Amino acid sequence: MIKEQTNKQLAEGVRTTNRRNDTSFAVISNDISYIRRDVSEIKQRLEGDYVTKEQFAPIQKLVYGLVSLILVAVVGALMALVLQR
């Protein structure tokens, strides 16, 4: 009698655990599908909206060169003003 009750309790516990696991698997599967969709959106944006480092390097060098040239001109002008007096 006690053994039957224990077996029934164990069987019910296993069923409950299986139901919980099924629910967890469904939630995880749903989350994975959302993650896949988000990753594909990110890939599309990266390919279309942004430039690579190789594409940006020449522009970066040009801008840094122009800024350096302007700063040298400003510093040179300030030095010329100071040295004239």
N, C-alpha and C positions, 0 to 999 in steps of 0.2 A: 504494500500500500504506500509506504513512504517512498519507495523507489519509483513507483508510478508517478507520484506527485512531483518528485524531483525531475524525472524525465520530461513531464509536461511543462514544468517551469523552464527547464533548459530549452526545450523546443520553442516555447513562446519567446524566450530571450533571443534565440537565434533568428526567429521570424522578425522580431522587432529590430534587431541589428541589421538584417538584410534590407528591411524597408528604409531604415536610415541611410544605409550605404547607397541604395538605389537613388534616394533623394539627393544625396551628396554628389553622386556621379552625374546626375542630371544638371545640378547647379554648376558643377565644374565644367561639364561639356558646354553649357550655355556660355559660361565665362570665357572659355577658350574660343568659341566662335566670335564673341565680341572682340577679343584681343586680336584675332586674325584679321577681322575687318578693319580695326584701327591701324594695324601694322600696314595693311595694303594701302590705306589712305595716306599714311605717312610716307610710304615709298613713292606714291604718285606725286605728292607735294615736293619731295626732295628732287625728283627727276624734273619737274616742271618749273618750280618757283625759285629754286636756288642754284647758285653756280658752284662749281668745284674749286678747290684750291688752285688747281692748274689754270683754270680760266681766270681766276681773280689775281694771280701773281703779277702779271704785267701791269694791270691797272693799279695795283697797290704800289709797285715800284714807281710808276709815273706820278702818282699823287704824293708819295713821300719825297720824290725828287723836287717837285714843285713847291711843296711846303718848306723843304730845306732851303731852296733858292730864295724864297720870300723871307725866311728868317735871317739868312745871311745878309740880304739887302737891308732889312730893318736894323740889324745890329751894326752893319757898316755905316748906315746913315746916322745912327746914334753916336757912334764913335767919331764920325766926322764932325758932328755938332759939338761934341765935348772937346775935341782937339783944336778946333778953331778958336776957342775962347781962351 
